[in-house]
């Protein structure tokens, strides 16, 4: 079991038993580690104690952030995200495929891809000479699953596995110095989906918004369900941060790559900006 899987398992346990306020010994036993080993692992991974980290993942935290997100989100859109912080999304430029490229199924494209481990579990990444076209998390090493998924989007593209380059891409994406990454995302989607994905890039790291507020931001008030569908079709996890959209109630649910992973991503971002 890798470190991410251990952390995710502990968070699932905490969700089920938070009313009992589980002790460090109980959390360590969940992942079959000694208390001292588990405590060191957690501090190394998250930078804080298990108790402090898990507090950041409560609904109370989410509701507080959501109450403040309207101002933060609107200010970000109005100012072009000129504020401070490790806002790596600033350097992620979204480029949409042309109608011709979509109709041809990527007949002129060469897509390279590979698999690697990240701080948030296994991930597959794929890219063209125009940018990253796929980034997805997995519970285990997905093997050949990546190319099968890519074929559904780009059935006529040429595919090439590039393991070393994939590790380089993942290191760059998840680097601590992400603000200098200068990444480009190359996406295939409907005009509405692309509109939503571009709006997602305007949500600062450490902030949240709701589906209805995101709908308002793209000029589609009342279209929360359509916004949720567009988020679920996001082909590039993490860099296009659909994990920063939560329900009006403050509930942190509904994530293409798993609720536990969504909560971990938000928890890490909250600690970075606390």
HELIX and SHEET records of a PDB file:
HELIX    1   1 UNK A    3  UNK A   17  1                                  15    
HELIX    2   2 UNK A   18  UNK A   20  5                                   3    
HELIX    3   3 UNK A   24  UNK A   30  1                                   7    
HELIX    4   4 UNK A   35  UNK A   46  1                                  12    
HELIX    5   5 UNK A   50  UNK A   55  1                                   6    
HELIX    6   6 UNK A   59  UNK A   79  1                                  21    
HELIX    7   7 UNK A   88  UNK A   91  5                                   4    
HELIX    8   8 UNK A   99  UNK A  103  1                                   5    
HELIX    9   9 UNK A  145  UNK A  153  1                                   9    
HELIX   10  10 UNK A  163  UNK A  173  1                                  11    
HELIX   11  11 UNK A  178  UNK A  180  5                                   3    
HELIX   12  12 UNK A  191  UNK A  200  1                                  10    
HELIX   13  13 UNK A  211  UNK A  217  1                                   7    
HELIX   14  14 UNK A  224  UNK A  232  1                                   9    
HELIX   15  15 UNK A  242  UNK A  244  5                                   3    
HELIX   16  16 UNK A  259  UNK A  272  1                                  14    
SHEET    1   A 2 UNK A  93  UNK A  96  0                                        
SHEET    2   A 2 UNK A 184  UNK A 187  1                                        
SHEET    1   B 4 UNK A 131  UNK A 138  0                                        
SHEET    2   B 4 UNK A 121  UNK A 128 -1                                        
SHEET    3   B 4 UNK A 110  UNK A 118 -1                                        
SHEET    4   B 4 UNK A 158  UNK A 161  1                                        
SHEET    1   C 2 UNK A 209  UNK A 210  0                                        
SHEET    2   C 2 UNK A 245  UNK A 246  1                                        
END                                                                             
